[in-house]
């Protein structure tokens, strides 16, 4: 029975041993990879937005609309 995360005396705790650094390093590696993808996608979207805005500016200038 598990009530408020209190275990019976007969039950063993199923925890990760502190000496298992492989799992921790893999989690850190995955976390870094996910952040790298996020930053890469953000940078690509900013560049695409800049390209589209420059394209609109060129088209507006070609049409004679200068501000």
PDB file of N, CA, C and O in Angstrom:
ATOM      1  N   UNK A   1       0.839  -1.179   0.000  1.00  0.00           N
ATOM      2  CA  UNK A   1       0.000   0.000   0.000  1.00  0.00           C
ATOM      3  C   UNK A   1       0.883   1.242   0.000  1.00  0.00           C
ATOM      4  O   UNK A   1       1.872   1.331   0.728  1.00  0.00           O
ATOM      5  N   UNK A   2       0.507   2.161  -0.810  1.00  0.00           N
ATOM      6  CA  UNK A   2       1.292   3.387  -0.899  1.00  0.00           C
ATOM      7  C   UNK A   2       0.350   4.566  -0.697  1.00  0.00           C
ATOM      8  O   UNK A   2      -0.435   4.911  -1.580  1.00  0.00           O
ATOM      9  N   UNK A   3       0.442   5.165   0.454  1.00  0.00           N
ATOM     10  CA  UNK A   3      -0.398   6.306   0.786  1.00  0.00           C
ATOM     11  C   UNK A   3       0.517   7.467   1.126  1.00  0.00           C
ATOM     12  O   UNK A   3       1.314   7.387   2.061  1.00  0.00           O
ATOM     13  N   UNK A   4       0.405   8.513   0.389  1.00  0.00           N
ATOM     14  CA  UNK A   4       1.265   9.680   0.568  1.00  0.00           C
ATOM     15  C   UNK A   4       2.742   9.319   0.451  1.00  0.00           C
ATOM     16  O   UNK A   4       3.595   9.874   1.145  1.00  0.00           O
ATOM     17  N   UNK A   5       3.017   8.387  -0.433  1.00  0.00           N
ATOM     18  CA  UNK A   5       4.378   7.928  -0.711  1.00  0.00           C
ATOM     19  C   UNK A   5       5.064   7.283   0.498  1.00  0.00           C
ATOM     20  O   UNK A   5       6.292   7.293   0.586  1.00  0.00           O
ATOM     21  N   UNK A   6       4.289   6.726   1.423  1.00  0.00           N
ATOM     22  CA  UNK A   6       4.853   5.994   2.551  1.00  0.00           C
ATOM     23  C   UNK A   6       4.825   4.518   2.211  1.00  0.00           C
ATOM     24  O   UNK A   6       3.782   3.982   1.837  1.00  0.00           O
ATOM     25  N   UNK A   7       5.957   3.864   2.338  1.00  0.00           N
ATOM     26  CA  UNK A   7       6.060   2.458   1.983  1.00  0.00           C
ATOM     27  C   UNK A   7       5.943   1.587   3.228  1.00  0.00           C
ATOM     28  O   UNK A   7       6.248   2.017   4.340  1.00  0.00           O
ATOM     29  N   UNK A   8       5.499   0.371   3.017  1.00  0.00           N
ATOM     30  CA  UNK A   8       5.482  -0.594   4.111  1.00  0.00           C
ATOM     31  C   UNK A   8       6.911  -0.960   4.479  1.00  0.00           C
ATOM     32  O   UNK A   8       7.842  -0.760   3.699  1.00  0.00           O
ATOM     33  N   UNK A   9       7.064  -1.492   5.666  1.00  0.00           N
ATOM     34  CA  UNK A   9       8.398  -1.884   6.106  1.00  0.00           C
ATOM     35  C   UNK A   9       8.936  -3.036   5.273  1.00  0.00           C
ATOM     36  O   UNK A   9      10.147  -3.135   5.072  1.00  0.00           O
ATOM     37  N   UNK A  10       8.074  -3.896   4.793  1.00  0.00           N
ATOM     38  CA  UNK A  10       8.532  -5.068   4.050  1.00  0.00           C
ATOM     39  C   UNK A  10       8.903  -4.733   2.605  1.00  0.00           C
ATOM     40  O   UNK A  10       9.602  -5.513   1.958  1.00  0.00           O
ATOM     41  N   UNK A  11       8.457  -3.609   2.097  1.00  0.00           N
ATOM     42  CA  UNK A  11       8.749  -3.261   0.711  1.00  0.00           C
ATOM     43  C   UNK A  11      10.133  -2.628   0.606  1.00  0.00           C
ATOM     44  O   UNK A  11      10.545  -1.818   1.437  1.00  0.00           O
ATOM     45  N   UNK A  12      10.830  -3.033  -0.452  1.00  0.00           N
ATOM     46  CA  UNK A  12      12.134  -2.428  -0.697  1.00  0.00           C
ATOM     47  C   UNK A  12      11.940  -1.184  -1.552  1.00  0.00           C
ATOM     48  O   UNK A  12      11.025  -1.109  -2.372  1.00  0.00           O
ATOM     49  N   UNK A  13      12.802  -0.232  -1.346  1.00  0.00           N
ATOM     50  CA  UNK A  13      12.743   0.981  -2.168  1.00  0.00           C
ATOM     51  C   UNK A  13      13.388   0.683  -3.506  1.00  0.00           C
ATOM     52  O   UNK A  13      14.455   0.075  -3.574  1.00  0.00           O
ATOM     53  N   UNK A  14      12.747   1.107  -4.540  1.00  0.00           N
ATOM     54  CA  UNK A  14      13.280   0.918  -5.888  1.00  0.00           C
ATOM     55  C   UNK A  14      13.819   2.254  -6.375  1.00  0.00           C
ATOM     56  O   UNK A  14      13.123   2.997  -7.068  1.00  0.00           O
ATOM     57  N   UNK A  15      15.036   2.552  -6.017  1.00  0.00           N
ATOM     58  CA  UNK A  15      15.621   3.820  -6.431  1.00  0.00           C
ATOM     59  C   UNK A  15      16.864   3.565  -7.274  1.00  0.00           C
ATOM     60  O   UNK A  15      17.430   2.472  -7.268  1.00  0.00           O
ATOM     61  N   UNK A  16      17.260   4.575  -7.978  1.00  0.00           N
ATOM     62  CA  UNK A  16      18.448   4.483  -8.818  1.00  0.00           C
ATOM     63  C   UNK A  16      19.667   4.656  -7.927  1.00  0.00           C
ATOM     64  O   UNK A  16      19.715   5.592  -7.129  1.00  0.00           O
ATOM     65  N   UNK A  17      20.642   3.783  -8.044  1.00  0.00           N
ATOM     66  CA  UNK A  17      21.842   3.953  -7.229  1.00  0.00           C
ATOM     67  C   UNK A  17      22.588   5.230  -7.625  1.00  0.00           C
ATOM     68  O   UNK A  17      22.574   5.637  -8.787  1.00  0.00           O
ATOM     69  N   UNK A  18      23.231   5.845  -6.649  1.00  0.00           N
ATOM     70  CA  UNK A  18      23.923   7.098  -6.901  1.00  0.00           C
ATOM     71  C   UNK A  18      25.156   6.917  -7.775  1.00  0.00           C
ATOM     72  O   UNK A  18      25.666   7.887  -8.336  1.00  0.00           O
ATOM     73  N   UNK A  19      25.635   5.696  -7.894  1.00  0.00           N
ATOM     74  CA  UNK A  19      26.839   5.465  -8.694  1.00  0.00           C
ATOM     75  C   UNK A  19      26.536   5.297 -10.173  1.00  0.00           C
ATOM     76  O   UNK A  19      27.461   5.118 -10.966  1.00  0.00           O
ATOM     77  N   UNK A  20      25.289   5.347 -10.562  1.00  0.00           N
ATOM     78  CA  UNK A  20      24.920   5.182 -11.960  1.00  0.00           C
ATOM     79  C   UNK A  20      24.987   6.527 -12.671  1.00  0.00           C
ATOM     80  O   UNK A  20      23.986   7.235 -12.783  1.00  0.00           O
ATOM     81  N   UNK A  21      26.167   6.867 -13.144  1.00  0.00           N
ATOM     82  CA  UNK A  21      26.359   8.147 -13.824  1.00  0.00           C
ATOM     83  C   UNK A  21      26.060   8.048 -15.305  1.00  0.00           C
ATOM     84  O   UNK A  21      25.917   9.073 -15.970  1.00  0.00           O
ATOM     85  N   UNK A  22      25.960   6.838 -15.839  1.00  0.00           N
ATOM     86  CA  UNK A  22      25.665   6.701 -17.265  1.00  0.00           C
ATOM     87  C   UNK A  22      24.294   7.259 -17.592  1.00  0.00           C
ATOM     88  O   UNK A  22      24.126   7.959 -18.590  1.00  0.00           O
ATOM     89  N   UNK A  23      23.325   6.957 -16.767  1.00  0.00           N
ATOM     90  CA  UNK A  23      21.974   7.464 -16.996  1.00  0.00           C
ATOM     91  C   UNK A  23      21.915   8.978 -16.897  1.00  0.00           C
ATOM     92  O   UNK A  23      21.221   9.635 -17.672  1.00  0.00           O
ATOM     93  N   UNK A  24      22.654   9.528 -15.928  1.00  0.00           N
ATOM     94  CA  UNK A  24      22.669  10.977 -15.738  1.00  0.00           C
ATOM     95  C   UNK A  24      23.338  11.654 -16.924  1.00  0.00           C
ATOM     96  O   UNK A  24      22.838  12.658 -17.431  1.00  0.00           O
ATOM     97  N   UNK A  25      24.474  11.107 -17.371  1.00  0.00           N
ATOM     98  CA  UNK A  25      25.175  11.731 -18.492  1.00  0.00           C
ATOM     99  C   UNK A  25      24.350  11.619 -19.768  1.00  0.00           C
ATOM    100  O   UNK A  25      24.391  12.519 -20.607  1.00  0.00           O
ATOM    101  N   UNK A  26      23.602  10.529 -19.928  1.00  0.00           N
ATOM    102  CA  UNK A  26      22.749  10.377 -21.106  1.00  0.00           C
ATOM    103  C   UNK A  26      21.616  11.401 -21.070  1.00  0.00           C
ATOM    104  O   UNK A  26      21.257  11.965 -22.104  1.00  0.00           O
ATOM    105  N   UNK A  27      21.048  11.644 -19.882  1.00  0.00           N
ATOM    106  CA  UNK A  27      19.988  12.642 -19.761  1.00  0.00           C
ATOM    107  C   UNK A  27      20.513  14.034 -20.077  1.00  0.00           C
ATOM    108  O   UNK A  27      19.840  14.819 -20.744  1.00  0.00           O
ATOM    109  N   UNK A  28      21.713  14.339 -19.598  1.00  0.00           N
ATOM    110  CA  UNK A  28      22.309  15.647 -19.878  1.00  0.00           C
ATOM    111  C   UNK A  28      22.580  15.787 -21.366  1.00  0.00           C
ATOM    112  O   UNK A  28      22.337  16.846 -21.943  1.00  0.00           O
ATOM    113  N   UNK A  29      23.080  14.728 -21.992  1.00  0.00           N
ATOM    114  CA  UNK A  29      23.356  14.752 -23.426  1.00  0.00           C
ATOM    115  C   UNK A  29      22.066  14.969 -24.222  1.00  0.00           C
ATOM    116  O   UNK A  29      22.035  15.764 -25.161  1.00  0.00           O
ATOM    117  N   UNK A  30      21.008  14.256 -23.839  1.00  0.00           N
ATOM    118  CA  UNK A  30      19.722  14.424 -24.522  1.00  0.00           C
ATOM    119  C   UNK A  30      19.171  15.829 -24.318  1.00  0.00           C
ATOM    120  O   UNK A  30      18.618  16.427 -25.241  1.00  0.00           O
ATOM    121  N   UNK A  31      19.327  16.360 -23.091  1.00  0.00           N
ATOM    122  CA  UNK A  31      18.855  17.704 -22.791  1.00  0.00           C
ATOM    123  C   UNK A  31      19.597  18.723 -23.648  1.00  0.00           C
ATOM    124  O   UNK A  31      18.976  19.634 -24.194  1.00  0.00           O
ATOM    125  N   UNK A  32      20.907  18.584 -23.772  1.00  0.00           N
ATOM    126  CA  UNK A  32      21.695  19.506 -24.600  1.00  0.00           C
ATOM    127  C   UNK A  32      21.296  19.391 -26.068  1.00  0.00           C
ATOM    128  O   UNK A  32      21.205  20.396 -26.773  1.00  0.00           O
ATOM    129  N   UNK A  33      21.063  18.180 -26.517  1.00  0.00           N
ATOM    130  CA  UNK A  33      20.651  17.980 -27.912  1.00  0.00           C
ATOM    131  C   UNK A  33      19.292  18.635 -28.173  1.00  0.00           C
ATOM    132  O   UNK A  33      19.091  19.261 -29.214  1.00  0.00           O
ATOM    133  N   UNK A  34      18.365  18.491 -27.230  1.00  0.00           N
ATOM    134  CA  UNK A  34      17.051  19.110 -27.398  1.00  0.00           C
ATOM    135  C   UNK A  34      17.158  20.630 -27.438  1.00  0.00           C
ATOM    136  O   UNK A  34      16.494  21.274 -28.251  1.00  0.00           O
ATOM    137  N   UNK A  35      17.988  21.214 -26.566  1.00  0.00           N
ATOM    138  CA  UNK A  35      18.167  22.662 -26.567  1.00  0.00           C
ATOM    139  C   UNK A  35      18.859  23.129 -27.833  1.00  0.00           C
ATOM    140  O   UNK A  35      18.539  24.199 -28.350  1.00  0.00           O
ATOM    141  N   UNK A  36      19.805  22.343 -28.346  1.00  0.00           N
ATOM    142  CA  UNK A  36      20.476  22.714 -29.593  1.00  0.00           C
ATOM    143  C   UNK A  36      19.475  22.747 -30.743  1.00  0.00           C
ATOM    144  O   UNK A  36      19.512  23.657 -31.572  1.00  0.00           O
ATOM    145  N   UNK A  37      18.589  21.768 -30.797  1.00  0.00           N
ATOM    146  CA  UNK A  37      17.552  21.762 -31.834  1.00  0.00           C
ATOM    147  C   UNK A  37      16.636  22.970 -31.674  1.00  0.00           C
ATOM    148  O   UNK A  37      16.279  23.615 -32.660  1.00  0.00           O
ATOM    149  N   UNK A  38      16.257  23.276 -30.442  1.00  0.00           N
ATOM    150  CA  UNK A  38      15.362  24.405 -30.192  1.00  0.00           C
ATOM    151  C   UNK A  38      16.009  25.712 -30.635  1.00  0.00           C
ATOM    152  O   UNK A  38      15.367  26.529 -31.295  1.00  0.00           O
ATOM    153  N   UNK A  39      17.268  25.914 -30.280  1.00  0.00           N
ATOM    154  CA  UNK A  39      17.976  27.138 -30.669  1.00  0.00           C
ATOM    155  C   UNK A  39      18.153  27.182 -32.183  1.00  0.00           C
ATOM    156  O   UNK A  39      18.018  28.245 -32.789  1.00  0.00           O
ATOM    157  N   UNK A  40      18.452  26.041 -32.799  1.00  0.00           N
ATOM    158  CA  UNK A  40      18.608  25.986 -34.250  1.00  0.00           C
ATOM    159  C   UNK A  40      17.321  26.324 -34.979  1.00  0.00           C
ATOM    160  O   UNK A  40      17.338  27.071 -35.957  1.00  0.00           O
ATOM    161  N   UNK A  41      16.211  25.783 -34.513  1.00  0.00           N
ATOM    162  CA  UNK A  41      14.916  26.075 -35.135  1.00  0.00           C
ATOM    163  C   UNK A  41      14.552  27.546 -34.942  1.00  0.00           C
ATOM    164  O   UNK A  41      14.028  28.180 -35.857  1.00  0.00           O
ATOM    165  N   UNK A  42      14.829  28.092 -33.751  1.00  0.00           N
ATOM    166  CA  UNK A  42      14.555  29.504 -33.495  1.00  0.00           C
ATOM    167  C   UNK A  42      15.388  30.381 -34.425  1.00  0.00           C
ATOM    168  O   UNK A  42      14.863  31.322 -35.021  1.00  0.00           O
ATOM    169  N   UNK A  43      16.685  30.082 -34.557  1.00  0.00           N
ATOM    170  CA  UNK A  43      17.559  30.879 -35.423  1.00  0.00           C
ATOM    171  C   UNK A  43      17.110  30.795 -36.880  1.00  0.00           C
ATOM    172  O   UNK A  43      17.118  31.799 -37.591  1.00  0.00           O
ATOM    173  N   UNK A  44      16.723  29.610 -37.322  1.00  0.00           N
ATOM    174  CA  UNK A  44      16.253  29.455 -38.702  1.00  0.00           C
ATOM    175  C   UNK A  44      14.975  30.255 -38.936  1.00  0.00           C
ATOM    176  O   UNK A  44      14.803  30.845 -40.002  1.00  0.00           O
ATOM    177  N   UNK A  45      14.083  30.281 -37.954  1.00  0.00           N
ATOM    178  CA  UNK A  45      12.840  31.042 -38.128  1.00  0.00           C
ATOM    179  C   UNK A  45      13.112  32.542 -38.144  1.00  0.00           C
ATOM    180  O   UNK A  45      12.464  33.278 -38.888  1.00  0.00           O
ATOM    181  N   UNK A  46      14.061  33.006 -37.335  1.00  0.00           N
ATOM    182  CA  UNK A  46      14.416  34.425 -37.342  1.00  0.00           C
ATOM    183  C   UNK A  46      15.031  34.807 -38.685  1.00  0.00           C
ATOM    184  O   UNK A  46      14.703  35.854 -39.243  1.00  0.00           O
ATOM    185  N   UNK A  47      15.921  33.964 -39.207  1.00  0.00           N
ATOM    186  CA  UNK A  47      16.523  34.233 -40.518  1.00  0.00           C
ATOM    187  C   UNK A  47      15.474  34.225 -41.629  1.00  0.00           C
ATOM    188  O   UNK A  47      15.511  35.065 -42.528  1.00  0.00           O
ATOM    189  N   UNK A  48      14.549  33.284 -41.568  1.00  0.00           N
ATOM    190  CA  UNK A  48      13.492  33.221 -42.586  1.00  0.00           C
ATOM    191  C   UNK A  48      12.606  34.461 -42.521  1.00  0.00           C
ATOM    192  O   UNK A  48      12.222  35.005 -43.556  1.00  0.00           O
ATOM    193  N   UNK A  49      12.284  34.905 -41.320  1.00  0.00           N
ATOM    194  CA  UNK A  49      11.468  36.110 -41.170  1.00  0.00           C
ATOM    195  C   UNK A  49      12.204  37.333 -41.710  1.00  0.00           C
ATOM    196  O   UNK A  49      11.600  38.185 -42.362  1.00  0.00           O
ATOM    197  N   UNK A  50      13.502  37.420 -41.442  1.00  0.00           N
ATOM    198  CA  UNK A  50      14.301  38.519 -41.983  1.00  0.00           C
ATOM    199  C   UNK A  50      14.346  38.491 -43.500  1.00  0.00           C
ATOM    200  O   UNK A  50      14.252  39.534 -44.147  1.00  0.00           O
ATOM    201  N   UNK A  51      14.489  37.301 -44.071  1.00  0.00           N
ATOM    202  CA  UNK A  51      14.517  37.167 -45.529  1.00  0.00           C
ATOM    203  C   UNK A  51      13.193  37.598 -46.148  1.00  0.00           C
ATOM    204  O   UNK A  51      13.181  38.319 -47.146  1.00  0.00           O
ATOM    205  N   UNK A  52      12.090  37.169 -45.570  1.00  0.00           N
ATOM    206  CA  UNK A  52      10.767  37.528 -46.093  1.00  0.00           C
ATOM    207  C   UNK A  52      10.536  39.031 -45.969  1.00  0.00           C
ATOM    208  O   UNK A  52       9.986  39.650 -46.880  1.00  0.00           O
ATOM    209  N   UNK A  53      10.951  39.621 -44.852  1.00  0.00           N
ATOM    210  CA  UNK A  53      10.759  41.068 -44.691  1.00  0.00           C
ATOM    211  C   UNK A  53      11.599  41.849 -45.694  1.00  0.00           C
ATOM    212  O   UNK A  53      11.138  42.860 -46.224  1.00  0.00           O
ATOM    213  N   UNK A  54      12.825  41.399 -45.965  1.00  0.00           N
ATOM    214  CA  UNK A  54      13.649  42.064 -46.982  1.00  0.00           C
ATOM    215  C   UNK A  54      13.033  41.902 -48.368  1.00  0.00           C
ATOM    216  O   UNK A  54      13.077  42.826 -49.179  1.00  0.00           O
ATOM    217  N   UNK A  55      12.464  40.742 -48.640  1.00  0.00           N
ATOM    218  CA  UNK A  55      11.800  40.512 -49.918  1.00  0.00           C
ATOM    219  C   UNK A  55      10.613  41.462 -50.095  1.00  0.00           C
ATOM    220  O   UNK A  55      10.430  42.036 -51.168  1.00  0.00           O
ATOM    221  N   UNK A  56       9.809  41.625 -49.042  1.00  0.00           N
ATOM    222  CA  UNK A  56       8.695  42.573 -49.101  1.00  0.00           C
ATOM    223  C   UNK A  56       9.197  44.001 -49.300  1.00  0.00           C
ATOM    224  O   UNK A  56       8.600  44.779 -50.043  1.00  0.00           O
ATOM    225  N   UNK A  57      10.292  44.334 -48.635  1.00  0.00           N
ATOM    226  CA  UNK A  57      10.836  45.686 -48.766  1.00  0.00           C
ATOM    227  C   UNK A  57      11.296  45.953 -50.199  1.00  0.00           C
ATOM    228  O   UNK A  57      11.055  47.029 -50.746  1.00  0.00           O
ATOM    229  N   UNK A  58      11.961  44.962 -50.804  1.00  0.00           N
ATOM    230  CA  UNK A  58      12.405  45.105 -52.192  1.00  0.00           C
ATOM    231  C   UNK A  58      11.202  45.239 -53.117  1.00  0.00           C
ATOM    232  O   UNK A  58      11.208  46.068 -54.027  1.00  0.00           O
ATOM    233  N   UNK A  59      10.180  44.436 -52.893  1.00  0.00           N
ATOM    234  CA  UNK A  59       8.980  44.506 -53.737  1.00  0.00           C
ATOM    235  C   UNK A  59       8.274  45.852 -53.586  1.00  0.00           C
ATOM    236  O   UNK A  59       7.801  46.416 -54.573  1.00  0.00           O
ATOM    237  N   UNK A  60       8.198  46.370 -52.362  1.00  0.00           N
ATOM    238  CA  UNK A  60       7.545  47.657 -52.142  1.00  0.00           C
ATOM    239  C   UNK A  60       8.352  48.791 -52.766  1.00  0.00           C
ATOM    240  O   UNK A  60       7.782  49.728 -53.323  1.00  0.00           O
ATOM    241  N   UNK A  61       9.682  48.706 -52.673  1.00  0.00           N
ATOM    242  CA  UNK A  61      10.532  49.717 -53.299  1.00  0.00           C
ATOM    243  C   UNK A  61      10.386  49.664 -54.817  1.00  0.00           C
ATOM    244  O   UNK A  61      10.346  50.705 -55.472  1.00  0.00           O
ATOM    245  N   UNK A  62      10.306  48.467 -55.376  1.00  0.00           N
ATOM    246  CA  UNK A  62      10.132  48.321 -56.824  1.00  0.00           C
ATOM    247  C   UNK A  62       8.783  48.869 -57.279  1.00  0.00           C
ATOM    248  O   UNK A  62       8.653  49.343 -58.408  1.00  0.00           O
ATOM    249  N   UNK A  63       7.785  48.806 -56.412  1.00  0.00           N
ATOM    250  CA  UNK A  63       6.458  49.321 -56.760  1.00  0.00           C
ATOM    251  C   UNK A  63       6.351  50.824 -56.531  1.00  0.00           C
ATOM    252  O   UNK A  63       5.315  51.425 -56.815  1.00  0.00           O
ATOM    253  N   UNK A  64       7.418  51.430 -56.018  1.00  0.00           N
ATOM    254  CA  UNK A  64       7.414  52.879 -55.795  1.00  0.00           C
ATOM    255  C   UNK A  64       6.912  53.283 -54.429  1.00  0.00           C
ATOM    256  O   UNK A  64       6.620  54.459 -54.211  1.00  0.00           O
ATOM    257  N   UNK A  65       6.803  52.364 -53.518  1.00  0.00           N
ATOM    258  CA  UNK A  65       6.353  52.678 -52.155  1.00  0.00           C
ATOM    259  C   UNK A  65       7.570  52.807 -51.246  1.00  0.00           C
ATOM    260  O   UNK A  65       8.085  51.810 -50.740  1.00  0.00           O
ATOM    261  N   UNK A  66       8.023  54.034 -51.044  1.00  0.00           N
ATOM    262  CA  UNK A  66       9.155  54.276 -50.141  1.00  0.00           C
ATOM    263  C   UNK A  66       8.646  55.024 -48.927  1.00  0.00           C
ATOM    264  O   UNK A  66       7.746  55.858 -49.022  1.00  0.00           O
ATOM    265  N   UNK A  67       9.229  54.717 -47.800  1.00  0.00           N
ATOM    266  CA  UNK A  67       8.812  55.443 -46.598  1.00  0.00           C
ATOM    267  C   UNK A  67       9.901  56.370 -46.128  1.00  0.00           C
ATOM    268  O   UNK A  67       9.730  57.065 -45.127  1.00  0.00           O
TER     269      UNK A  67
END
